[in-house]
Amino acid sequence: MHLNKQRLVALEELKKVQHEKQLLLERLEQLEARNQAGTTTKSVESWSISELLLRIDSMVLSDMIGTGEAADLRKSIVENRFAVDNLFFGIQEKNDLELLSELRHFSETIMRKPLHVVHICSEMEPIASSSPLASYVTGVSSALQRKGNMVEVILPKYASINLAPIKALRKIEGEVDSYFGGRWHRNRIWTGIINNIGVALIEPLHHQEFFNRDLICGYSDDFKRFAYFSRASLDYLVKSGKQPDILHIHNWETAIIGPLFWDIFVHQGLSGTRLVFTCHDLNSQCLEQPDKLETCGLDSHRLHRADRLQDNINKNLINILKGGIVYSNKVVFVSSSHSIDKIIQCSGHELEPTLAVHRDKLLITPYGFDGTNFDPSKDKFLPAKYSANNIEGKALCKVALRHHLGFSKHSFAIVGCIFSEVSDGDVDNLRLAIMYAMEKGAQFVLMGGTVMTPTLQLLQEELKDANVRFVDKNEEFLLHLILAGSDIMLCSSFHDPLLQVPLKAIKYGSAPILLNSRQERFRYTEQQDFGSTVMSQYILSTFANMSLSQALDEIKNQPAQWALKIKDGMSKDFSWDAECCDVHLAAYESVKNF
């Protein structure tokens, strides 16, 4: 407990130092840029603080704020003087109401204490990945850590785990006992660092067969495997003395932690910890016989109730995913297109009554993407960098893509398509899309994964043309070049949790257009259920009802209007650090004081 308190104090100090260091670096870059431009730099630090303090006096005298709030704002400014010049530059043009809003946000950000978050999950990129959960855990954890919080991840030590990316990997000398099947079992703990995130791997010594397998999941005894891991993770937390603010669990694999935490562990030094549960997929819920709960120390009679773990349809069974929903303080659904109402009313997974009862704790977050590796303004794979403010480099990327693919220079547009898997339905739509693009005089490139399926090979032979290319090499530089060089990116869905192609396409100035041939050739005509996230609202309102023919026509006949649309999309941030991270921080803060 003492070490945990010391760790949090040190983390808070580190966050402040890192924040001030970053502000100083940004200020130095600004000054250097001004000097290189031949302008004379004028020091404003001395009067910017003074002016802010005087403006606060004005707000008090005009009864906009009270003297107590004014004192807190003044303290925030004086104690964080390095931030003032960068965050409040140009305050002369702002009225008191605008400035007060910025001051309050600044004060809240500075005064917010860092959170200690521990994820207990079955996957994490790049060491153990079989679903979108892996990139989500890494993406959100990295974003939270970049904002000054402390994040740790606990995983099983699979036999198939990729240990190469783990830095400072070491085996802890002491072992952790965990309860399972009526007795205590020893576990070996491995620790390391991934993307500056602390990782703990749990290796059972007795039940070695649980994770000594080729696959992460998909076995008949998966419930036993992950129930063992979930219980061992909590035993490890208690023995190590960790007291996280948030315990974040994911999908049915670690949903059993909900009842384990509240029925057994909350009084073992974790009374200040709260639970957040993420659900990526309602299709997989894990139905089991109630007596199996007793293997990890739970009372099956107490939990086999309609308001707890009893399945809504199969009354004689328990529903593990339902337990995660019932026993967590907040439930986060990850979706790029659905709203909370649609998840509750139209999920089709028999959990509607449970979701309706717990509606107040449900949240929706979009997926994100790695903004550090996918940003055209600093992409190491591109021949020219560009951004929404200076988009000239995109034209050079288009030239480079044409040259690499052997295209001629006489096409007005390039249509790209990037798939991890291509279904037969997608192939039919692809055929129509490629034929239409050729008819309009556009060029088409498809990257379809590492292995070209027989269906795609037949399509490639059928549509062999000088302006069509099928790429079966999953080369990273070519992926980036296709994103940057394409004007349009065809997508089978805007909900692409694995590759996040629609989000990356927007960032790289390529319009995501649905590959859909219903009713009209490619037009998305289904009535939209606008999601509650900012990202889904933007994508659906801007691109959902735009067909391939409309997009090509606008590029050719209204280039100025098209350019504005593309620049608007590029200026938005859909990375893990943006809306997705903000939703999680809001969820954590709201449950911290429950």
C-alpha positions as CSV (number, residue, x, y, z in Angstrom):
1,M,0.0,0.0,0.0
2,H,2.8,2.4,0.9
3,L,4.6,1.6,-2.4
4,N,1.4,2.2,-4.3
5,K,1.0,5.6,-2.7
6,Q,4.6,6.5,-3.5
7,R,4.2,5.3,-7.1
8,L,1.2,7.6,-7.6
9,V,2.9,10.6,-6.1
10,A,6.0,10.0,-8.3
11,L,3.7,9.6,-11.3
12,E,2.0,12.9,-10.6
13,E,5.3,14.7,-10.4
14,L,6.6,13.0,-13.5
15,K,3.4,14.1,-15.4
16,K,4.0,17.7,-14.4
17,V,7.7,17.6,-15.4
18,Q,6.9,15.9,-18.7
19,H,4.2,18.5,-19.4
20,E,6.5,21.4,-18.7
21,K,9.3,19.8,-20.8
22,Q,7.0,19.4,-23.8
23,L,5.8,23.0,-23.5
24,L,9.4,24.2,-23.4
25,L,10.3,22.1,-26.5
26,E,7.3,23.4,-28.4
27,R,8.2,27.0,-27.4
28,L,11.8,26.5,-28.5
29,E,10.6,25.2,-31.9
30,Q,8.4,28.2,-32.3
31,L,11.2,30.6,-31.5
32,E,13.5,28.8,-33.9
33,A,11.0,29.0,-36.6
34,R,10.5,32.7,-36.1
35,N,14.3,33.3,-36.1
36,Q,14.7,31.3,-39.4
37,A,12.0,33.4,-40.9
38,G,14.0,36.5,-40.1
39,T,11.5,37.9,-37.7
40,T,12.3,39.5,-34.4
41,T,11.0,37.6,-31.4
42,K,9.2,39.6,-28.8
43,S,9.0,38.2,-25.3
44,V,5.4,38.0,-24.1
45,E,5.8,35.8,-21.1
46,S,6.1,38.6,-18.6
47,W,2.9,40.3,-19.6
48,S,0.8,37.3,-20.6
49,I,0.7,36.0,-17.0
50,S,0.0,39.5,-15.7
51,E,-2.8,40.1,-18.3
52,L,-4.4,36.7,-17.4
53,L,-4.4,37.7,-13.7
54,L,-6.0,41.1,-14.5
55,R,-8.6,39.4,-16.7
56,I,-9.5,37.2,-13.8
57,D,-9.9,40.3,-11.7
58,S,-12.3,41.6,-14.3
59,M,-14.3,38.4,-14.2
60,V,-14.7,38.7,-10.4
61,L,-15.8,42.4,-10.6
62,S,-18.3,41.6,-13.3
63,D,-19.7,38.7,-11.1
64,M,-18.8,36.1,-13.7
65,I,-17.0,34.1,-11.1
66,G,-16.6,34.1,-7.3
67,T,-13.5,34.9,-5.3
68,G,-12.9,31.3,-4.5
69,E,-12.8,30.1,-8.1
70,A,-10.7,33.2,-9.0
71,A,-8.1,32.2,-6.3
72,D,-7.9,28.6,-7.7
73,L,-7.5,29.9,-11.3
74,R,-4.7,32.3,-10.2
75,K,-2.9,29.5,-8.4
76,S,-3.1,27.3,-11.5
77,I,-1.6,30.0,-13.7
78,V,1.2,30.9,-11.3
79,E,2.2,27.3,-10.5
80,N,2.2,26.4,-14.2
81,R,3.7,29.5,-15.8
82,F,5.5,27.5,-18.5
83,A,2.2,26.5,-20.0
84,V,0.7,30.0,-20.1
85,D,2.4,31.5,-23.2
86,N,1.6,28.5,-25.4
87,L,-2.0,27.8,-24.3
88,F,-3.2,31.4,-23.9
89,F,-1.5,33.1,-26.8
90,G,-3.6,35.8,-28.4
91,I,-5.9,36.4,-25.5
92,Q,-6.5,40.0,-26.4
93,E,-8.9,38.9,-29.1
94,K,-11.0,36.7,-26.7
95,N,-13.9,38.0,-24.6
96,D,-14.1,37.1,-21.0
97,L,-16.6,34.3,-21.5
98,E,-14.3,32.5,-24.1
99,L,-11.3,33.1,-21.9
100,L,-13.1,31.8,-18.8
101,S,-14.0,28.6,-20.5
102,E,-10.3,28.0,-21.5
103,L,-9.1,28.9,-18.0
104,R,-11.5,26.4,-16.4
105,H,-10.4,23.7,-18.9
106,F,-6.7,24.5,-18.2
107,S,-7.2,24.4,-14.5
108,E,-9.1,21.1,-14.6
109,T,-6.4,19.5,-16.8
110,I,-3.6,20.6,-14.6
111,M,-5.2,19.7,-11.3
112,R,-6.5,16.3,-12.4
113,K,-4.6,13.5,-10.7
114,P,-3.3,10.7,-12.9
115,L,-5.2,7.5,-12.9
116,H,-3.8,4.0,-12.3
117,V,-5.5,1.6,-14.7
118,V,-5.0,-2.1,-14.9
119,H,-6.3,-4.0,-17.9
120,I,-6.9,-7.8,-17.5
121,C,-7.4,-9.2,-20.9
122,S,-6.8,-12.1,-23.3
123,E,-5.0,-10.2,-26.0
124,M,-2.6,-7.3,-26.6
125,E,-0.9,-6.2,-29.8
126,P,1.8,-7.1,-30.9
127,I,2.4,-10.1,-28.6
128,A,-0.9,-11.9,-28.6
129,S,-3.5,-11.1,-31.3
130,S,-6.5,-12.9,-32.7
131,S,-9.2,-10.2,-32.8
132,P,-9.6,-6.4,-32.7
133,L,-9.3,-6.5,-28.9
134,A,-5.5,-6.7,-29.3
135,S,-5.1,-3.4,-31.1
136,Y,-7.7,-1.8,-28.9
137,V,-6.0,-2.6,-25.6
138,T,-2.6,-1.4,-26.9
139,G,-4.1,1.7,-28.6
140,V,-6.2,2.9,-25.6
141,S,-3.4,2.0,-23.1
142,S,-0.8,4.0,-25.0
143,A,-3.2,7.0,-25.4
144,L,-4.0,7.0,-21.7
145,Q,-0.3,6.8,-20.8
146,R,0.5,9.7,-23.2
147,K,-2.0,11.8,-21.2
148,G,-0.1,11.2,-18.0
149,N,-1.9,8.2,-16.5
150,M,-0.2,4.9,-15.4
151,V,-1.4,1.8,-17.3
152,E,-0.6,-1.8,-16.8
153,V,-1.8,-4.9,-18.6
154,I,-2.1,-8.5,-17.3
155,L,-2.2,-11.4,-19.8
156,P,-1.8,-15.2,-19.8
157,K,1.6,-16.4,-20.9
158,Y,0.6,-18.3,-24.0
159,A,3.0,-20.8,-25.5
160,S,2.4,-18.9,-28.8
161,I,3.1,-15.4,-27.3
162,N,5.5,-13.3,-29.2
163,L,8.2,-12.3,-26.6
164,A,10.4,-10.4,-29.0
165,P,8.7,-7.0,-28.7
166,I,8.8,-7.1,-24.9
167,K,11.6,-5.1,-23.4
168,A,13.2,-5.8,-20.0
169,L,11.5,-9.2,-19.9
170,R,12.2,-10.9,-16.6
171,K,10.9,-13.8,-14.5
172,I,9.9,-12.8,-11.0
173,E,11.6,-15.0,-8.4
174,G,8.5,-15.2,-6.1
175,E,5.4,-17.1,-7.2
176,V,1.7,-16.3,-6.7
177,D,-0.8,-18.8,-5.4
178,S,-4.3,-18.8,-6.9
179,Y,-7.4,-20.7,-6.0
180,F,-9.0,-23.1,-8.5
181,G,-10.9,-26.3,-8.4
182,G,-10.9,-26.6,-4.6
183,R,-7.1,-26.1,-4.0
184,W,-4.4,-23.5,-4.4
185,H,-2.0,-23.5,-7.4
186,R,1.3,-21.8,-8.0
187,N,1.8,-19.4,-10.9
188,R,5.0,-17.9,-12.3
189,I,4.9,-14.2,-13.1
190,W,6.9,-12.6,-16.0
191,T,7.1,-8.8,-16.4
192,G,8.2,-6.5,-19.2
193,I,7.5,-3.3,-21.1
194,I,5.6,-2.9,-24.4
195,N,5.2,0.7,-25.8
196,N,6.2,2.0,-22.3
197,I,3.3,0.0,-20.8
198,G,4.0,-2.4,-18.0
199,V,3.0,-5.9,-18.8
200,A,2.6,-8.9,-16.4
201,L,2.3,-12.5,-17.9
202,I,0.8,-15.2,-15.7
203,E,2.1,-18.7,-16.3
204,P,0.3,-21.5,-14.4
205,L,2.7,-24.1,-13.1
206,H,0.2,-26.9,-12.4
207,H,-2.4,-26.3,-15.1
208,Q,0.3,-25.7,-17.8
209,E,-2.0,-27.2,-20.4
210,F,-4.4,-24.2,-20.2
211,F,-2.1,-21.9,-22.2
212,N,0.4,-24.3,-23.7
213,R,-1.5,-24.4,-27.0
214,D,-1.3,-23.1,-30.5
215,L,-4.3,-20.8,-30.4
216,I,-5.4,-18.1,-28.0
217,C,-9.0,-19.4,-27.8
218,G,-11.4,-21.7,-29.5
219,Y,-11.2,-24.7,-27.3
220,S,-14.0,-26.6,-25.5
221,D,-12.5,-25.8,-22.1
222,D,-12.1,-22.0,-22.7
223,F,-14.2,-21.1,-19.7
224,K,-12.0,-23.1,-17.4
225,R,-8.9,-21.6,-18.9
226,F,-9.9,-18.0,-18.6
227,A,-11.7,-18.4,-15.3
228,Y,-8.4,-19.7,-13.9
229,F,-6.5,-16.7,-15.5
230,S,-9.1,-14.2,-14.1
231,R,-8.8,-15.6,-10.6
232,A,-5.0,-15.7,-10.8
233,S,-4.9,-12.1,-12.0
234,L,-6.8,-10.9,-9.0
235,D,-4.7,-13.0,-6.6
236,Y,-1.6,-11.4,-8.2
237,L,-3.0,-7.9,-7.7
238,V,-3.7,-8.5,-4.0
239,K,-0.3,-10.2,-3.3
240,S,1.6,-7.4,-5.2
241,G,-0.1,-4.7,-3.2
242,K,-1.4,-2.9,-6.3
243,Q,-4.4,-0.7,-5.7
244,P,-5.5,0.6,-9.1
245,D,-8.2,3.2,-9.5
246,I,-9.7,1.2,-12.4
247,L,-9.7,-2.5,-13.2
248,H,-10.6,-2.7,-16.9
249,I,-11.9,-6.1,-18.1
250,H,-12.7,-7.2,-21.6
251,N,-15.3,-9.5,-23.4
252,W,-16.5,-12.7,-21.8
253,E,-13.0,-14.0,-21.3
254,T,-12.4,-11.8,-18.3
255,A,-16.0,-10.9,-17.5
256,I,-16.0,-13.4,-14.6
257,I,-13.8,-10.9,-12.7
258,G,-16.9,-8.8,-12.1
259,P,-18.5,-11.2,-9.6
260,L,-15.1,-12.4,-8.4
261,F,-14.1,-8.8,-7.5
262,W,-17.3,-7.8,-5.6
263,D,-17.9,-11.2,-3.9
264,I,-14.3,-12.0,-2.9
265,F,-11.6,-9.4,-3.6
266,V,-13.0,-5.9,-2.9
267,H,-12.2,-6.2,0.8
268,Q,-8.6,-7.4,0.2
269,G,-7.1,-4.0,-0.2
270,L,-9.1,-3.1,-3.4
271,S,-12.0,-1.1,-1.8
272,G,-11.0,2.0,-3.8
273,T,-10.9,0.2,-7.1
274,R,-13.8,0.3,-9.6
275,L,-14.6,-1.9,-12.6
276,V,-15.0,-0.9,-16.3
277,F,-16.1,-3.6,-18.7
278,T,-15.5,-3.4,-22.5
279,C,-17.7,-5.4,-24.9
280,H,-16.6,-5.8,-28.5
281,D,-18.8,-8.6,-29.6
282,L,-22.2,-9.7,-28.3
283,N,-22.1,-12.8,-30.4
284,S,-19.8,-14.6,-28.0
285,Q,-21.3,-14.7,-24.5
286,C,-20.1,-18.1,-23.0
287,L,-23.0,-20.1,-21.6
288,E,-22.1,-22.6,-18.9
289,Q,-23.5,-24.8,-16.2
290,P,-23.9,-22.9,-12.9
291,D,-21.7,-25.3,-10.9
292,K,-18.7,-24.4,-12.9
293,L,-18.6,-21.1,-11.0
294,E,-17.5,-23.0,-7.9
295,T,-14.1,-23.9,-9.5
296,C,-12.9,-20.3,-9.0
297,G,-14.5,-19.9,-5.6
298,L,-17.9,-18.3,-6.4
299,D,-21.3,-19.3,-5.0
300,S,-23.3,-20.7,-7.9
301,H,-26.6,-20.5,-6.0
302,R,-26.1,-16.9,-5.2
303,L,-25.3,-16.0,-8.8
304,H,-27.7,-18.1,-10.7
305,R,-30.5,-15.5,-10.6
306,A,-32.2,-13.5,-13.2
307,D,-30.7,-10.2,-12.0
308,R,-27.2,-11.7,-12.0
309,L,-25.7,-14.3,-14.2
310,Q,-28.7,-16.5,-15.2
311,D,-29.1,-16.5,-19.0
312,N,-32.2,-14.7,-20.2
313,I,-33.2,-17.6,-22.5
314,N,-31.6,-20.8,-21.2
315,K,-32.7,-20.4,-17.6
316,N,-30.7,-23.4,-16.5
317,L,-27.4,-21.9,-17.6
318,I,-25.3,-18.9,-16.6
319,N,-24.2,-16.2,-19.0
320,I,-20.6,-15.0,-18.4
321,L,-20.8,-11.9,-20.6
322,K,-24.0,-10.9,-18.8
323,G,-22.1,-11.1,-15.5
324,G,-19.6,-8.6,-16.8
325,I,-22.4,-6.2,-17.7
326,V,-24.2,-6.6,-14.3
327,Y,-21.2,-6.4,-12.1
328,S,-19.2,-3.5,-13.7
329,N,-19.6,0.1,-12.8
330,K,-19.4,1.2,-16.5
331,V,-19.9,-0.8,-19.7
332,V,-18.2,0.4,-22.9
333,F,-19.3,-0.9,-26.2
334,V,-16.8,-0.4,-29.1
335,S,-18.5,0.4,-32.4
336,S,-17.9,2.7,-35.3
337,S,-21.5,2.9,-36.4
338,H,-24.0,1.8,-33.8
339,S,-25.7,4.0,-31.2
340,I,-26.5,2.9,-27.6
341,D,-30.2,2.7,-28.5
342,K,-29.5,0.4,-31.5
343,I,-27.3,-1.9,-29.3
344,I,-30.1,-2.2,-26.7
345,Q,-33.0,-2.6,-29.1
346,C,-31.6,-4.4,-32.1
347,S,-28.7,-6.4,-30.8
348,G,-30.5,-9.7,-31.5
349,H,-28.5,-11.5,-28.8
350,E,-31.2,-11.8,-26.1
351,L,-29.4,-9.4,-23.8
352,E,-31.9,-6.5,-24.4
353,P,-33.6,-6.8,-21.0
354,T,-30.3,-6.7,-19.2
355,L,-28.9,-3.8,-21.2
356,A,-32.2,-1.9,-20.7
357,V,-31.9,-2.3,-16.9
358,H,-28.3,-1.2,-16.9
359,R,-28.7,1.5,-19.5
360,D,-27.4,4.3,-17.3
361,K,-23.9,2.8,-17.2
362,L,-23.6,2.0,-20.9
363,L,-21.2,4.0,-23.1
364,I,-20.3,3.9,-26.7
365,T,-16.8,4.6,-28.1
366,P,-15.4,4.4,-31.6
367,Y,-12.3,2.4,-32.6
368,G,-9.2,4.4,-33.3
369,F,-5.9,3.9,-35.1
370,D,-2.3,4.4,-34.3
371,G,-1.8,8.1,-35.0
372,T,2.0,7.9,-34.3
373,N,2.5,5.5,-37.3
374,F,-0.4,6.7,-39.6
375,D,0.0,10.4,-40.1
376,P,0.9,11.8,-43.5
377,S,2.6,14.8,-42.0
378,K,5.4,12.6,-40.6
379,D,5.0,9.2,-42.4
380,K,8.5,7.8,-43.0
381,F,7.2,5.5,-45.8
382,L,5.9,8.4,-48.0
383,P,8.1,10.2,-50.6
384,A,6.5,13.5,-49.6
385,K,4.8,14.6,-46.3
386,Y,1.5,16.5,-46.3
387,S,-1.3,17.7,-44.1
388,A,-4.7,19.4,-44.2
389,N,-3.0,22.8,-44.2
390,N,-0.5,21.8,-46.9
391,I,-1.8,19.1,-49.1
392,E,0.6,19.4,-52.0
393,G,2.6,16.3,-51.0
394,K,-0.4,14.1,-51.7
395,A,0.0,14.7,-55.5
396,L,3.6,13.6,-55.3
397,C,2.5,10.4,-53.4
398,K,0.0,9.7,-56.2
399,V,2.8,10.0,-58.8
400,A,4.9,7.6,-56.7
401,L,2.1,5.1,-56.4
402,R,1.5,5.2,-60.2
403,H,5.2,4.7,-60.8
404,H,5.4,1.8,-58.4
405,L,2.3,0.0,-59.9
406,G,3.3,0.8,-63.5
407,F,0.2,2.9,-64.2
408,S,0.1,5.5,-66.9
409,K,0.0,9.2,-66.0
410,H,-3.3,9.9,-67.8
411,S,-5.9,9.0,-65.2
412,F,-7.7,11.7,-63.2
413,A,-8.3,9.5,-60.1
414,I,-7.0,6.4,-58.3
415,V,-9.5,4.1,-56.4
416,G,-7.9,2.0,-53.7
417,C,-9.2,-1.0,-51.8
418,I,-7.5,-2.7,-48.8
419,F,-9.0,-5.9,-47.3
420,S,-7.8,-8.4,-44.8
421,E,-10.5,-10.9,-46.0
422,V,-12.7,-10.8,-49.1
423,S,-16.0,-12.6,-49.1
424,D,-17.8,-13.9,-52.2
425,G,-20.3,-11.0,-51.8
426,D,-17.4,-8.5,-51.7
427,V,-16.0,-10.1,-54.9
428,D,-19.2,-9.5,-56.8
429,N,-19.3,-5.9,-55.7
430,L,-15.6,-5.5,-56.5
431,R,-16.2,-6.7,-60.0
432,L,-18.8,-4.1,-60.6
433,A,-16.7,-1.4,-58.9
434,I,-13.6,-2.1,-60.9
435,M,-15.5,-2.2,-64.2
436,Y,-17.2,1.1,-63.4
437,A,-13.9,2.7,-62.4
438,M,-12.3,1.5,-65.7
439,E,-15.3,2.9,-67.7
440,K,-14.9,6.3,-66.0
441,G,-11.2,6.4,-66.7
442,A,-10.0,5.8,-63.2
443,Q,-7.2,3.5,-62.0
444,F,-7.8,0.7,-59.5
445,V,-5.5,-1.0,-56.9
446,L,-6.5,-3.7,-54.5
447,M,-4.4,-5.0,-51.6
448,G,-6.0,-8.2,-50.4
449,G,-3.7,-9.6,-47.7
450,T,-0.8,-12.0,-47.9
451,V,-2.5,-14.8,-49.8
452,M,-4.5,-14.3,-53.0
453,T,-7.6,-16.4,-52.7
454,P,-8.8,-18.5,-55.7
455,T,-11.8,-16.3,-56.1
456,L,-9.6,-13.2,-56.3
457,Q,-7.3,-14.9,-58.7
458,L,-10.2,-15.6,-61.0
459,L,-11.3,-12.0,-60.7
460,Q,-7.8,-10.8,-61.5
461,E,-7.7,-12.9,-64.6
462,E,-11.1,-11.7,-65.7
463,L,-10.3,-8.0,-65.2
464,K,-6.7,-7.9,-66.4
465,D,-6.1,-4.4,-67.6
466,A,-3.4,-1.8,-67.7
467,N,-5.3,0.3,-65.2
468,V,-6.0,-2.4,-62.6
469,R,-3.6,-3.9,-60.1
470,F,-4.0,-6.7,-57.6
471,V,-1.3,-6.7,-54.8
472,D,-0.8,-9.8,-52.8
473,K,2.3,-8.6,-50.9
474,N,1.4,-7.2,-47.5
475,E,4.3,-4.7,-47.5
476,E,3.9,-1.9,-45.0
477,F,5.4,0.9,-47.2
478,L,2.9,0.0,-50.0
479,L,0.0,0.0,-47.6
480,H,0.9,3.6,-46.6
481,L,1.5,4.6,-50.2
482,I,-1.9,3.3,-51.3
483,L,-3.6,5.2,-48.5
484,A,-1.7,8.4,-49.5
485,G,-1.9,8.0,-53.3
486,S,-5.6,7.0,-53.6
487,D,-8.4,9.5,-54.0
488,I,-11.1,7.0,-53.0
489,M,-10.9,4.0,-50.7
490,L,-13.6,1.4,-51.2
491,C,-14.7,-0.2,-47.9
492,S,-17.0,-3.1,-47.2
493,S,-18.1,-1.4,-44.0
494,F,-17.3,1.7,-42.0
495,H,-17.0,-0.6,-39.0
496,D,-13.5,-2.0,-39.6
497,P,-12.1,-2.9,-36.2
498,L,-9.2,-4.9,-37.5
499,L,-7.6,-2.6,-40.0
500,Q,-9.4,0.7,-39.4
501,V,-9.1,1.5,-43.1
502,P,-11.9,4.1,-43.3
503,L,-10.4,6.1,-40.5
504,K,-6.9,6.0,-41.9
505,A,-8.2,6.8,-45.4
506,I,-9.8,10.0,-44.1
507,K,-6.5,11.0,-42.4
508,Y,-4.6,10.5,-45.6
509,G,-7.1,12.4,-47.8
510,S,-8.8,9.4,-49.4
511,A,-12.6,9.3,-49.2
512,P,-14.0,6.1,-47.7
513,I,-16.9,4.9,-50.0
514,L,-19.0,1.9,-49.2
515,L,-18.6,-1.1,-51.5
516,N,-22.4,-1.7,-51.8
517,S,-24.5,-2.6,-54.9
518,R,-27.9,-2.7,-53.4
519,Q,-30.7,-0.8,-55.2
520,E,-28.3,1.6,-56.9
521,R,-25.0,0.3,-58.2
522,F,-22.9,1.4,-55.2
523,R,-25.1,3.7,-53.3
524,Y,-25.7,3.2,-49.6
525,T,-29.5,3.6,-49.4
526,E,-30.3,1.9,-46.0
527,Q,-31.7,4.3,-43.5
528,Q,-28.9,5.3,-41.2
529,D,-29.0,5.1,-37.4
530,F,-26.6,7.9,-36.5
531,G,-24.2,6.8,-33.8
532,S,-23.7,8.8,-30.7
533,T,-20.0,9.2,-31.3
534,V,-18.6,12.2,-33.1
535,M,-16.6,10.0,-35.4
536,S,-19.7,7.9,-36.6
537,Q,-21.8,11.0,-37.0
538,Y,-19.1,12.6,-39.3
539,I,-18.5,9.5,-41.4
540,L,-22.2,8.6,-41.9
541,S,-23.2,12.2,-42.7
542,T,-20.4,12.8,-45.1
543,F,-19.8,9.5,-46.9
544,A,-22.6,7.0,-46.2
545,N,-24.8,8.1,-49.0
546,M,-22.1,8.9,-51.5
547,S,-21.7,6.3,-54.3
548,L,-18.6,5.6,-56.3
549,S,-20.1,7.3,-59.3
550,Q,-20.9,10.4,-57.3
551,A,-17.4,10.5,-55.8
552,L,-15.7,10.2,-59.2
553,D,-18.0,12.8,-60.8
554,E,-17.2,15.3,-58.0
555,I,-13.4,14.7,-58.3
556,K,-13.6,15.4,-62.0
557,N,-16.2,18.1,-62.2
558,Q,-16.0,19.9,-58.9
559,P,-12.4,19.6,-57.7
560,A,-12.5,22.7,-55.4
561,Q,-15.5,21.3,-53.5
562,W,-13.9,17.9,-53.3
563,A,-10.7,19.4,-52.0
564,L,-12.6,21.2,-49.2
565,K,-14.3,17.9,-48.2
566,I,-11.0,16.1,-48.1
567,K,-9.2,18.8,-46.1
568,D,-12.0,18.9,-43.6
569,G,-11.7,15.2,-43.0
570,M,-7.9,15.3,-42.7
571,S,-8.1,18.0,-40.1
572,K,-10.1,15.7,-37.8
573,D,-8.4,13.3,-35.3
574,F,-9.8,9.8,-35.2
575,S,-6.8,8.2,-33.6
576,W,-6.8,6.4,-30.2
577,D,-5.7,9.7,-28.6
578,A,-8.9,11.5,-29.5
579,E,-12.5,10.6,-28.9
580,C,-11.8,7.0,-27.9
581,C,-9.4,8.1,-25.1
582,D,-11.7,10.9,-24.0
583,V,-14.6,8.5,-23.6
584,H,-12.5,6.2,-21.4
585,L,-11.1,9.0,-19.3
586,A,-14.7,10.2,-18.7
587,A,-15.8,6.7,-17.8
588,Y,-12.9,6.3,-15.4
589,E,-13.4,9.6,-13.7
590,S,-17.2,9.1,-13.3
591,V,-16.7,5.7,-11.5
592,K,-13.7,6.6,-9.5
593,N,-15.7,8.1,-6.7
594,F,-18.6,5.6,-6.7
